[in-house]
Amino acid sequence: MDIRVAAHPPQAAAAAARWMAGQLRNAVRRRGSASLAVSGGSTPVLMFAALVELDVPWRSVGVWQVDERVAVGTDPARNAHQLEGLDAAGARVHLMPVTVRHLATAARRYADGLPERFDVVHLGLGNDGHTASWAPGDPVIDSHDPVAMCATFNGYERMTLTPSVVNDARHRLVLAVGAPKAAVLAGWLLRDPSLPITRVRRTGTVVVVDRAAAAQLPVDR
C-alpha cells in the first residue's frame, strides 16, 4: 500500500487526478486502451474536475461505475451525474443499468460488458468503513458474481462491483479526506475485520488522503 498525504482536500484531489491520469496514459501506450472504474460520493468531485483538465487520451478510455444507487436518472443522488465531464471529454462511459425492472438480470448484463481486467479502480471510504457499496454486514461482500445487488443502504438499493473485480485490477486508488475518516483509516491499517475496506487488496493500492484524514495514522507505516 502506498499512502500519500496532501495538505488539504483540493490538493489531495489534484494529486489523485495526476496519478490516475498517468496510469491511464501508460495503459493506452502499452495496450492501446485503458479501463477505469469510478466510485461516486462527494469526495471525488474535485478529482474528476481536475482529471478532465489533464492530458489523457480520453477516446481510448472506457469508464465504468463501481456502484450506483437504484433511482431514476434525474435523481441528484445518482453517481452518474458526476461522469458527465468524462463523457464530454470523449471517454466511453458505461453506466450501470439501475432503472430497469429486473435488476439482477441487469447486473449480470453489466458484468458481461466489463473489461477482462481494469487498469484502475477508484474507491472512496465511508465513515463506517464501507467502500464501493459494501456496507458493514452486507453479504454482497462475499458474492461470487462480478456485479451484484446490495441491500438498502442509506436509503437506496444499490448495484456494485464486488471484491473479486476490484482486487483483480492492475491498480486501485482510494481517495479519502476529512477528519471523520481518520479513525477508519487507522483501523484499515490495523486490519480491523469489521471494516469492509479491509477486503481491498493492499498490493497495487495507492491511498491519497489529506492531513485531517491522516491524523491517526502511525508515523511508521
PAZAPA-4460 file (N, C-alpha, C; in steps of 0.05 Angstrom, whole numbers, plus 32768, in hexadecimal, padded with zeros to 4 digits):
% residues 221
    n_x    n_y    n_z   ca_x   ca_y   ca_z    c_x    c_y    c_z   seq   type   mol
   8011   7FE8   8000   8000   8000   8000   8012   8019   8000     1      M     A
   800B   802C   7FEF   801A   8045   7FEC   8008   805B   7FF6     2      D     A
   800E   8067   800E   7FFE   807C   8019   800B   8097   8014     3      I     A
   7FFB   80AA   8008   8005   80C4   8002   7FF4   80D9   8010     4      R     A
   8001   80EB   801F   7FF2   80FF   802F   7FF5   811A   8022     5      V     A
   7FDF   8127   801D   7FDE   8142   8013   7FD6   8155   8029     6      A     A
   7FDA   816F   8024   7FD4   8183   8039   7FB6   8186   803E     7      A     A
   7FA6   8186   8029   7F8A   818B   802C   7F7B   817D   8015     8      H     A
   7F60   817C   8016   7F51   816C   8002   7F56   8174   7FE5     9      P     A
   7F56   818E   7FDD   7F5C   8194   7FC1   7F77   8189   7FB8    10      P     A
   7F8B   818B   7FCA   7FA5   8181   7FC2   7FA5   8162   7FC0    11      Q     A
   7F96   8155   7FD1   7F94   8138   7FCF   7F86   8130   7FB6    12      A     A
   7F70   813E   7FAF   7F62   8139   7F96   7F74   813C   7F7E    13      A     A
   7F84   8152   7F7D   7F96   8157   7F67   7FAB   8141   7F65    14      A     A
   7FB6   8138   7F7C   7FCA   8123   7F7C   7FBE   8109   7F72    15      A     A
   7FA6   8103   7F7A   7F99   80EA   7F71   7F94   80EB   7F53    16      A     A
   7F8C   8102   7F49   7F86   8106   7F2C   7FA0   8102   7F1C    17      A     A
   7FB6   810D   7F26   7FCF   810B   7F17   7FD8   80EE   7F16    18      R     A
   7FD6   80E0   7F2D   7FDE   80C4   7F2E   7FCC   80B3   7F1B    19      W     A
   7FB2   80B8   7F1B   7FA0   80A9   7F0A   7FA6   80AE   7EED    20      M     A
   7FAA   80C7   7EE6   7FB0   80CF   7ECA   7FC9   80C0   7EC0    21      A     A
   7FDD   80BE   7ED1   7FF6   80B0   7ECA   7FF1   8093   7EC4    22      G     A
   7FE1   8086   7ED5   7FDB   806A   7ED1   7FCB   8065   7EB7    23      Q     A
   7FB8   8077   7EB2   7FA8   8074   7E99   7FB9   8078   7E80    24      L     A
   7FCB   808C   7E81   7FDD   8090   7E6A   7FEF   8077   7E66    25      R     A
   7FF9   806D   7E7C   800A   8055   7E7A   7FFB   803D   7E6E    26      N     A
   7FE2   803A   7E76   7FD2   8023   7E6C   7FCD   8027   7E4E    27      A     A
   7FC7   803E   7E45   7FC2   8043   7E29   7FDC   803E   7E19    28      V     A
   7FF2   8048   7E24   800B   8044   7E16   8013   8026   7E13    29      R     A
   800E   8017   7E28   8015   7FFB   7E28   8002   7FE8   7E1A    30      R     A
   7FE7   7FEE   7E1E   7FD3   7FDB   7E14   7FC0   7FE7   7E00    31      R     A
   7FC3   8001   7DFA   7FB2   800D   7DE6   7F98   8019   7DF1    32      G     A
   7F91   8012   7E0A   7F79   801D   7E16   7F7C   801B   7E34    33      S     A
   7F6A   8028   7E43   7F6B   8028   7E60   7F4F   8024   7E6B    34      A     A
   7F4E   8017   7E82   7F34   8012   7E8F   7F34   801C   7EAB    35      S     A
   7F20   802B   7EB2   7F1E   8038   7ECC   7F03   8034   7ED8    36      L     A
   7F02   802D   7EF2   7EE9   802B   7F01   7EE9   8040   7F17    37      A     A
   7ED4   804F   7F19   7ED4   8066   7F2C   7EBC   8064   7F3F    38      V     A
   7EC1   806D   7F58   7EAD   806E   7F6C   7EA0   808A   7F6D    39      S     A
   7E89   808B   7F7B   7E7C   80A5   7F7E   7E81   80B1   7F99    40      G     A
   7E6E   80C1   7FA2   7E71   80CF   7FBC   7E7B   80EB   7FB8    41      G     A
   7E7D   80FA   7FCE   7E85   8116   7FCD   7EA3   811A   7FC9    42      S     A
   7EB3   8108   7FD3   7ED0   810C   7FD3   7EDD   810E   7FB7    43      T     A
   7ED5   80FD   7FA4   7EE3   80FD   7F8A   7EDB   8114   7F77    44      P     A
   7EC9   8125   7F7F   7EC0   813A   7F6C   7ED8   814B   7F63    45      V     A
   7EE8   8154   7F76   7EFF   8165   7F6F   7F13   8155   7F5E    46      L     A
   7F16   813B   7F64   7F28   812A   7F55   7F20   8128   7F37    47      M     A
   7F06   8123   7F33   7EFD   8121   7F17   7F00   813C   7F08    48      F     A
   7EFB   8152   7F16   7EFF   816C   7F09   7F1C   8171   7F01    49      A     A
   7F2F   8168   7F13   7F4B   816B   7F0C   7F53   8157   7EF6    50      A     A
   7F48   8140   7EF7   7F50   812B   7EE4   7F4A   8132   7EC7    51      L     A
   7F33   813E   7EC2   7F2C   8144   7EA6   7F3D   815B   7E9B    52      V     A
   7F4B   8169   7EAC   7F5D   817E   7EA2   7F79   8174   7E9B    53      E     A
   7F7F   815B   7EA2   7F99   8150   7E9D   7F9B   8142   7E82    54      L     A
   7FB4   813D   7E7A   7FBA   8131   7E60   7FB4   8113   7E61    55      D     A
   7F9C   810B   7E59   7F94   80EF   7E59   7F87   80EA   7E3E    56      V     A
   7F8F   80D4   7E30   7F83   80CD   7E16   7F67   80C1   7E1A    57      P     A
   7F54   80D2   7E21   7F3A   80C9   7E2A   7F2B   80B7   7E17    58      W     A
   7F2F   80BB   7DFD   7F20   80AA   7DEA   7F29   808D   7DEB    59      R     A
   7F3F   8088   7DF8   7F49   806D   7DFC   7F44   8062   7E18    60      S     A
   7F33   8070   7E27   7F2E   8069   7E43   7F11   8061   7E46    61      V     A
   7F0C   804A   7E52   7EF1   8041   7E5A   7EED   8046   7E77    62      G     A
   7ED6   8050   7E7F   7ED1   8056   7E9B   7EB8   8047   7EA3    63      V     A
   7EBA   8038   7EB9   7EA4   8029   7EC4   7E9E   8033   7EE1    64      W     A
   7E88   802D   7EEC   7E81   8034   7F07   7E88   801E   7F1B    65      Q     A
   7E93   8026   7F31   7E97   8012   7F47   7E7D   800C   7F54    66      V     A
   7E6C   8020   7F58   7E52   801B   7F64   7E3F   8032   7F5D    67      D     A
   7E25   802C   7F60   7E11   8040   7F59   7DF7   803A   7F69    68      E     A
   7DEA   8050   7F70   7DD0   804E   7F7E   7DBA   8047   7F6B    69      R     A
   7DA7   8037   7F74   7D90   8031   7F63   7D7D   8048   7F66    70      V     A
   7D7C   8058   7F51   7D6C   8071   7F51   7D69   807A   7F34    71      A     A
   7D55   808B   7F30   7D50   8095   7F15   7D68   80A7   7F0D    72      V     A
   7D6B   80AA   7EF3   7D82   80B9   7EE9   7D84   80D6   7EF2    73      G     A
   7D6E   80E2   7EF9   7D6E   80FD   7F02   7D73   8101   7F20    74      T     A
   7D75   80EB   7F2E   7D7A   80EC   7F4B   7D96   80F8   7F50    75      D     A
   7D99   810D   7F5F   7DB4   8119   7F63   7DC7   8107   7F72    76      P     A
   7DBC   80F2   7F7F   7DCD   80E0   7F8E   7DDC   80CC   7F7B    77      A     A
   7DD4   80CB   7F62   7DE1   80B8   7F4F   7DFE   80C0   7F4B    78      R     A
   7E10   80AC   7F4D   7E2C   80B1   7F47   7E31   80B8   7F2A    79      N     A
   7E1F   80B0   7F19   7E22   80B5   7EFC   7E27   80D2   7EF5    80      A     A
   7E1B   80E4   7F05   7E1D   8100   7EFE   7E3A   810A   7F00    81      H     A
   7E4A   80FD   7F11   7E66   8105   7F14   7E77   80FD   7EFC    82      Q     A
   7E6D   80ED   7EEB   7E7C   80E3   7ED4   7E77   80F3   7EBA    83      L     A
   7E67   8107   7EBC   7E60   8117   7EA4   7E79   8125   7E99    84      E     A
   7E8B   812E   7EAA   7EA4   813A   7EA0   7EB5   8127   7E91    85      G     A
   7EB7   810E   7E9B   7EC7   80FA   7E8D   7EBB   80F3   7E72    86      L     A
   7EA0   80F1   7E72   7E92   80EC   7E59   7E97   8102   7E45    87      D     A
   7E96   811B   7E4E   7E9A   8132   7E3D   7EB7   8133   7E32    88      A     A
   7ECA   8129   7E43   7EE6   8129   7E3A   7EEB   8114   7E25    89      A     A
   7ED9   8101   7E20   7EDC   80ED   7E0C   7EDF   80D1   7E15    90      G     A
   7EDF   80CC   7E30   7EE1   80B1   7E3A   7EC7   80A1   7E33    91      A     A
   7ECA   8087   7E31   7EB3   8076   7E2D   7EA8   806D   7E48    92      R     A
   7E92   807A   7E50   7E87   8076   7E6A   7E71   8060   7E6A    93      V     A
   7E74   804D   7E7B   7E61   8036   7E7D   7E52   8038   7E98    94      H     A
   7E3A   8042   7E97   7E2A   8046   7EB0   7E1D   802C   7EB9    95      L     A
   7E1B   8028   7ED3   7E0D   8010   7EDD   7DEF   8013   7ED7    96      M     A
   7DE3   7FFD   7ECE   7DC6   7FFE   7EC6   7DB4   7FFA   7EDE    97      P     A
   7DB1   8010   7EED   7DA2   800E   7F06   7D85   8017   7F04    98      V     A
   7D7C   801D   7EEC   7D60   8026   7EE9   7D4E   8011   7EDD    99      T     A
   7D58   7FF9   7ED9   7D48   7FE4   7ECE   7D39   7FD4   7EE3   100      V     A
   7D26   7FC4   7EDB   7D15   7FB5   7EEE   7D25   7F9E   7EFB   101      R     A
   7D33   7F8F   7EEA   7D41   7F77   7EF4   7D5E   7F7D   7EFA   102      H     A
   7D64   7F86   7F12   7D7E   7F90   7F18   7D93   7F7A   7F19   103      L     A
   7D8C   7F62   7F22   7D9F   7F4C   7F23   7DA9   7F45   7F07   104      A     A
   7D96   7F44   7EF4   7D9D   7F3F   7ED8   7DAF   7F56   7ECE   105      T     A
   7DA8   7F6E   7ED5   7DB7   7F86   7ECC   7DD4   7F85   7ED7   106      A     A
   7DD7   7F7C   7EEF   7DF2   7F79   7EFB   7E02   7F65   7EEC   107      A     A
   7DF6   7F4F   7EE4   7E05   7F3B   7ED4   7E0D   7F46   7EB9   108      R     A
   7DFB   7F55   7EAD   7E01   7F61   7E93   7E17   7F75   7E95   109      R     A
   7E18   7F85   7EAB   7E2D   7F99   7EAF   7E48   7F8A   7EB2   110      Y     A
   7E47   7F74   7EC2   7E5F   7F64   7EC6   7E6A   7F59   7EAC   111      A     A
   7E59   7F51   7E9A   7E61   7F47   7E80   7E71   7F5C   7E6F   112      D     A
   7E6C   7F75   7E75   7E79   7F8B   7E66   7E91   7F96   7E73   113      G     A
   7E99   7F8B   7E8A   7EB1   7F95   7E97   7ECA   7F8D   7E88   114      L     A
   7EE0   7F9C   7E8A   7EF9   7F94   7E7E   7F04   7F7B   7E8C   115      P     A
   7F15   7F6D   7E80   7F21   7F55   7E8C   7F2F   7F5C   7EA6   116      E     A
   7F3B   7F73   7EA7   7F49   7F7C   7EBF   7F4B   7F9B   7EBE   117      R     A
   7F42   7FA8   7ED3   7F43   7FC5   7ED4   7F60   7FCF   7ED7   118      F     A
   7F66   7FE4   7ECA   7F80   7FF1   7ECF   7F80   8000   7EE9   119      D     A
   7F6B   800E   7EEF   7F69   801D   7F08   7F4C   801B   7F13   120      V     A
   7F4A   8016   7F2C   7F30   8017   7F3A   7F33   802D   7F50   121      V     A
   7F21   8041   7F4E   7F21   8056   7F62   7F0C   804F   7F78   122      H     A
   7F14   8052   7F91   7F02   804C   7FA7   7F01   8064   7FBB   123      L     A
   7EEB   8067   7FC8   7EE9   8079   7FDE   7EEA   806B   7FF9   124      G     A
   7EE4   8079   800E   7EE5   806D   8028   7ED0   807B   803A   125      L     A
   7EBC   806C   8043   7EA8   8077   8055   7EB1   8078   8072   126      G     A
   7EA4   8089   8081   7EAB   808B   809E   7EA6   8071   80AD   127      N     A
   7E96   805F   80A2   7E91   8045   80AE   7EA4   802F   80A3   128      D     A
   7EB6   8037   8092   7EC9   8024   8086   7EC0   8017   806D   129      G     A
   7EA9   801F   8062   7EA0   8013   8049   7EB0   801F   8031   130      H     A
   7EB2   800F   801C   7EBC   8019   8003   7EAC   800B   7FED   131      T     A
   7EAD   8016   7FD5   7E99   800E   7FC1   7E7E   8010   7FCE   132      A     A
   7E6D   7FFC   7FCB   7E54   7FFB   7FDB   7E54   7FE2   7FED   133      S     A
   7E6B   7FDD   7FF8   7E6E   7FC7   800B   7E68   7FD1   8027   134      W     A
   7E50   7FD3   802F   7E49   7FDC   804A   7E51   7FC8   805F   135      A     A
   7E57   7FD1   8077   7E5E   7FBD   808C   7E47   7FA9   8090   136      P     A
   7E4E   7F90   8090   7E3A   7F7B   8094   7E2B   7F72   807B   137      G     A
   7E2F   7F7F   8065   7E20   7F77   804C   7E2E   7F5F   803F   138      D     A
   7E20   7F49   803A   7E2D   7F32   802E   7E37   7F36   8012   139      P     A
   7E31   7F4D   8006   7E3B   7F52   7FEB   7E59   7F50   7FEA   140      V     A
   7E66   7F56   8000   7E83   7F56   8000   7E8F   7F3A   7FFB   141      I     A
   7E7E   7F25   7FFF   7E87   7F0A   7FFA   7E7B   7EFE   7FE0   142      D     A
   7E6F   7F0F   7FD0   7E63   7F05   7FB7   7E78   7EFB   7FA4   143      S     A
   7E72   7EE6   7F96   7E84   7EDB   7F82   7E7E   7EE7   7F66   144      H     A
   7E69   7EF8   7F64   7E63   7F05   7F4B   7E73   7F1E   7F48   145      D     A
   7E7C   7F26   7F30   7E8B   7F3E   7F2C   7E7C   7F58   7F34   146      P     A
   7E62   7F57   7F2E   7E50   7F6E   7F34   7E38   7F63   7F43   147      V     A
   7E30   7F70   7F58   7E1A   7F65   7F69   7E09   7F7C   7F74   148      A     A
   7DF2   7F74   7F7D   7DDF   7F87   7F8A   7DE4   7F87   7FA8   149      M     A
   7DE2   7F9E   7FB5   7DE6   7FA1   7FD2   7DCA   7FA4   7FDF   150      C     A
   7DCB   7FA0   7FF9   7DB3   7FA7   8009   7DB1   7FC6   800A   151      A     A
   7D9A   7FD0   8012   7D96   7FEC   8014   7DAB   7FF8   8028   152      T     A
   7DB8   800D   801F   7DCE   8019   802E   7DCB   8037   802C   153      F     A
   7DC8   8045   8043   7DC4   8062   8044   7DAE   806A   8031   154      N     A
   7D98   805B   8031   7D80   8062   8023   7D7E   8059   8007   155      G     A
   7D92   804B   7FFC   7D91   8042   7FE0   7D9A   8025   7FDE   156      Y     A
   7D8D   8016   7FCD   7D98   7FFD   7FC3   7DAE   8004   7FAF   157      E     A
   7DC2   7FF3   7FAD   7DD9   7FFA   7F9C   7DE3   7FE2   7F8C   158      R     A
   7DF0   7FE9   7F76   7DFF   7FD5   7F66   7E1D   7FDB   7F6A   159      M     A
   7E2D   7FC6   7F6C   7E49   7FCB   7F72   7E5B   7FB6   7F66   160      T     A
   7E74   7FBE   7F5F   7E89   7FAB   7F5A   7E8F   7F9D   7F74   161      L     A
   7E98   7F84   7F72   7E9F   7F75   7F8A   7EBD   7F73   7F8E   162      T     A
   7EC7   7F69   7FA5   7EE3   7F69   7FAA   7EF4   7F5A   7F95   163      P     A
   7EEA   7F45   7F89   7EFA   7F37   7F76   7F02   7F48   7F5E   164      S     A
   7EF0   7F59   7F55   7EF6   7F6B   7F3E   7F09   7F81   7F47   165      V     A
   7F03   7F8D   7F5E   7F13   7FA3   7F69   7F30   7F9A   7F6E   166      V     A
   7F33   7F83   7F7A   7F4E   7F7A   7F81   7F5D   7F6E   7F6A   167      N     A
   7F50   7F68   7F54   7F5E   7F5E   7F3C   7F69   7F75   7F2B   168      D     A
   7F61   7F8E   7F31   7F6A   7FA5   7F21   7F89   7FA8   7F24   169      A     A
   7F95   7FB3   7F0F   7FB2   7FB8   7F10   7FB9   7FCC   7F26   170      R     A
   7FA8   7FE0   7F2A   7FAC   7FF4   7F3E   7F92   7FFC   7F4B   171      H     A
   7F94   8004   7F64   7F7D   800F   7F73   7F85   802A   7F7F   172      R     A
   7F73   803D   7F7E   7F77   8057   7F8A   7F61   805C   7F9E   173      L     A
   7F68   8061   7FB7   7F55   8068   7FCC   7F5A   8086   7FD2   174      V     A
   7F46   8096   7FCF   7F47   80B2   7FD6   7F35   80B7   7FEE   175      L     A
   7F41   80C1   8004   7F31   80C6   801D   7F3C   80DF   802A   176      A     A
   7F29   80F1   8030   7F31   810B   803D   7F1F   8111   8054   177      V     A
   7F29   8121   8067   7F19   812B   807D   7F1D   811C   8097   178      G     A
   7F1A   8129   80AD   7F1F   811E   80C8   7F0E   8105   80CE   179      A     A
   7EF5   8103   80C4   7EE5   80EB   80CA   7EF1   80D2   80BF   180      P     A
   7F04   80D4   80AC   7F10   80BC   80A0   7F28   80B2   80B0   181      K     A
   7F31   80C2   80C3   7F4A   80BC   80D1   7F49   80A1   80E0   182      A     A
   7F35   809C   80EF   7F33   8084   80FF   7F30   806B   80ED   183      A     A
   7F20   806D   80D8   7F1C   8056   80C7   7F35   8050   80B6   184      V     A
   7F44   8064   80AF   7F5E   805F   80A1   7F71   8051   80B3   185      L     A
   7F73   8059   80CC   7F84   804C   80DF   7F7B   802F   80E3   186      A     A
   7F61   802B   80E5   7F56   800F   80E7   7F5D   7FFE   80D0   187      G     A
   7F5C   8009   80B8   7F63   7FFB   80A0   7F80   7FF1   80A1   188      W     A
   7F92   8003   80A9   7FAE   7FFB   80AB   7FB2   7FE5   80C0   189      L     A
   7FA1   7FE5   80D5   7FA3   7FD1   80E9   7F94   7FB8   80E2   190      L     A
   7F89   7FB7   80CA   7F7A   7FA0   80BF   7F62   7F99   80CF   191      R     A
   7F53   7FAD   80D8   7F3A   7FA9   80E6   7F26   7F99   80D4   192      D     A
   7F1F   7F81   80DA   7F0E   7F71   80C9   7EF1   7F7B   80C6   193      P     A
   7EE9   7F8C   80D8   7ECE   7F97   80D7   7ECA   7FAC   80C1   194      S     A
   7EE0   7FB6   80B7   7EE0   7FCB   80A3   7EE0   7FBF   8087   195      L     A
   7ECC   7FC4   8076   7ECC   7FB9   805B   7EE5   7FC1   804B   196      P     A
   7EF0   7FD9   804F   7F07   7FE1   8040   7F1F   7FCE   8044   197      I     A
   7F1F   7FBF   805A   7F34   7FAC   805F   7F35   7F96   804A   198      T     A
   7F1F   7F92   803B   7F1F   7F7E   8026   7F2D   7F87   800D   199      R     A
   7F35   7FA0   800C   7F43   7FAA   7FF5   7F61   7FA1   7FF6   200      V     A
   7F6A   7F96   7FE0   7F85   7F8C   7FDE   7F99   7FA4   7FE2   201      R     A
   7FAD   7FA0   7FF2   7FC0   7FB6   7FF8   7FD5   7FB9   7FE2   202      R     A
   7FDF   7FA3   7FD7   7FF2   7FA5   7FC2   7FE6   7FB2   7FAA   203      T     A
   7FF4   7FC6   7F9F   7FEA   7FD4   7F88   7FD5   7FE9   7F8E   204      G     A
   7FD2   7FF0   7FA8   7FBE   8004   7FB0   7FCD   801D   7FBA   205      T     A
   7FC5   8034   7FAE   7FCE   804E   7FB6   7FB8   805C   7FC6   206      V     A
   7FBF   8067   7FDD   7FAB   8075   7FEE   7FB4   8092   7FF0   207      V     A
   7FA2   80A4   7FE7   7FA8   80C1   7FE8   7F95   80CD   7FFD   208      V     A
   7FA1   80DA   8011   7F91   80E6   8027   7F9B   8102   802C   209      V     A
   7F8B   8111   803B   7F95   812B   8044   7F9F   8128   8061   210      D     A
   7FAA   813E   806C   7FB5   813C   8087   7FA1   8135   809C   211      R     A
   7F88   813F   8099   7F74   8139   80AD   7F6D   811B   80AD   212      A     A
   7F6B   810F   8096   7F65   80F2   8094   7F7D   80E1   809E   213      A     A
   7F95   80EC   809C   7FAD   80DD   80A3   7FB5   80E1   80C1   214      A     A
   7FA4   80EF   80D0   7FAC   80F7   80EB   7FB2   80E0   80FE   215      A     A
   7FA5   80C9   80F9   7FA8   80B2   810C   7FBA   809C   8100   216      Q     A
   7FC6   80A1   80E9   7FD7   808D   80DD   7FF1   808C   80EC   217      L     A
   7FFC   8074   80F0   8016   8072   80FE   802C   807E   80ED   218      P     A
   8040   8089   80FA   8055   8096   80EB   8064   8082   80DA   219      V     A
   806A   806A   80E6   8077   8055   80D7   8062   8042   80CC   220      D     A
   805C   8047   80B2   8047   8036   80A6   8052   801F   8097   221      R     A
***
